[in-house]
Protein backbone atom coordinates (compact mmCIF):
# COMPACT_ATOMS: atom_id res chain seq x y z
CA UNK A 1 0.00 0.00 0.00
CA UNK A 2 1.28 3.42 -0.91
CA UNK A 3 1.45 6.07 1.79
CA UNK A 4 -1.10 8.88 1.23
CA UNK A 5 0.80 12.11 0.64
CA UNK A 6 -1.92 14.44 1.90
CA UNK A 7 -2.71 12.81 5.28
CA UNK A 8 -1.11 13.79 8.58
CA UNK A 9 1.63 11.49 9.87
CA UNK A 10 2.54 10.64 13.46
CA UNK A 11 5.06 8.44 15.22
CA UNK A 12 3.64 5.15 16.43
CA UNK A 13 2.98 5.33 20.16
CA UNK A 14 5.77 2.94 21.22
CA UNK A 15 8.47 5.11 19.59
CA UNK A 16 10.07 8.26 20.93
CA UNK A 17 12.19 10.44 18.66
CA UNK A 18 15.05 12.29 20.30
CA UNK A 19 18.58 13.62 19.93
CA UNK A 20 21.10 11.31 21.59
CA UNK A 21 24.14 13.43 22.59
CA UNK A 22 26.35 10.42 23.35
CA UNK A 23 25.87 9.14 19.80
CA UNK A 24 25.66 12.61 18.22
CA UNK A 25 22.58 11.64 16.22
CA UNK A 26 18.82 11.35 16.35
CA UNK A 27 17.37 8.02 17.44
CA UNK A 28 14.02 6.31 17.74
CA UNK A 29 13.66 4.78 21.17
CA UNK A 30 11.28 1.88 21.79
CA UNK A 31 10.84 -0.60 24.65
CA UNK A 32 13.27 -3.18 23.21
CA UNK A 33 16.01 -0.76 22.18
CA UNK A 34 16.78 2.05 19.79
CA UNK A 35 17.22 2.77 16.11
CA UNK A 36 20.11 5.03 15.14
CA UNK A 37 19.06 7.40 12.39
CA UNK A 38 21.07 9.01 9.63
CA UNK A 39 21.17 12.79 9.52
CA UNK A 40 18.64 12.89 6.68
CA UNK A 41 16.28 10.46 8.45
CA UNK A 42 16.46 12.67 11.55
CA UNK A 43 15.61 15.77 9.48
CA UNK A 44 12.54 13.99 8.09
CA UNK A 45 11.32 12.46 11.35
CA UNK A 46 11.70 15.69 13.33
CA UNK A 47 8.98 17.13 11.09
CA UNK A 48 6.47 14.38 11.92
CA UNK A 49 4.24 16.02 14.50
CA UNK A 50 0.80 14.47 14.02
CA UNK A 51 -0.29 17.37 11.79
CA UNK A 52 2.18 17.45 8.89
CA UNK A 53 1.57 15.33 5.80
CA UNK A 54 4.27 13.91 3.52
CA UNK A 55 3.63 16.88 1.21
CA UNK A 56 4.16 19.29 4.12
CA UNK A 57 7.38 17.54 5.12
CA UNK A 58 8.75 17.69 1.56
CA UNK A 59 7.88 21.40 1.37
CA UNK A 60 9.54 22.12 4.72
CA UNK A 61 12.71 20.27 3.71
CA UNK A 62 12.86 21.99 0.32
CA UNK A 63 12.68 25.35 2.12
CA UNK A 64 15.40 24.28 4.56
CA UNK A 65 17.63 22.93 1.77
CA UNK A 66 16.99 25.15 -1.28
CA UNK A 67 17.87 23.73 -4.66
CA UNK A 68 17.81 20.11 -3.49
CA UNK A 69 15.42 17.75 -5.27
CA UNK A 70 14.21 15.82 -2.24
CA UNK A 71 10.66 14.76 -2.96
CA UNK A 72 11.18 11.16 -4.09
CA UNK A 73 13.84 10.40 -1.45
CA UNK A 74 11.62 11.77 1.33
CA UNK A 75 8.58 9.85 0.13
CA UNK A 76 10.64 6.65 -0.22
CA UNK A 77 11.92 7.04 3.35
CA UNK A 78 8.44 7.74 4.73
CA UNK A 79 7.07 4.65 2.99
CA UNK A 80 9.84 2.51 4.51
CA UNK A 81 9.25 4.05 7.96
CA UNK A 82 5.53 3.33 7.60
CA UNK A 83 6.17 -0.26 6.44
CA UNK A 84 8.49 -0.79 9.44
CA UNK A 85 5.77 0.50 11.79
CA UNK A 86 7.65 3.61 12.94
CA UNK A 87 4.99 6.03 11.71
CA UNK A 88 1.26 5.91 11.07
CA UNK A 89 -1.29 7.90 9.13
CA UNK A 90 -3.23 10.04 11.60
QUIJO-V823162 format. One record per pair of residues at least 4 apart in sequence whose C-alpha atoms are under 6 Angstrom apart, sorted by sequence separation. I is the first residue (numbers start at 0). J is the second residue. D is the distance in whole Angstrom. If there is no record, write none. Layout:
{{I/J/D} {I/J/D}}
This chain:
{{19/23/6} {29/33/6} {36/40/6} {41/45/6} {51/55/5} {60/64/6} {61/65/5} {69/73/6} {71/75/6} {81/85/6} {19/24/6} {28/33/4} {36/41/6} {80/85/5} {81/86/5} {18/24/6} {19/25/6} {27/33/5} {18/25/4} {27/34/5} {17/25/6} {26/34/5} {17/26/6} {26/35/5} {16/26/6} {26/36/5} {16/27/5} {25/36/6} {15/27/5} {14/27/6} {15/28/5} {57/70/6} {14/28/5} {14/29/5} {13/29/6} {25/41/6} {9/47/6} {9/48/6} {9/49/4} {8/49/5} {7/49/6} {7/50/5} {7/51/5} {8/52/6} {7/52/4} {6/52/5} {5/52/5} {4/53/5} {4/54/6} {11/85/6} {10/85/6} {11/86/5} {2/78/6} {10/86/4} {11/87/6} {9/86/6} {9/87/5} {8/87/6} {8/88/5} {7/88/6} {8/89/5} {7/89/5}}
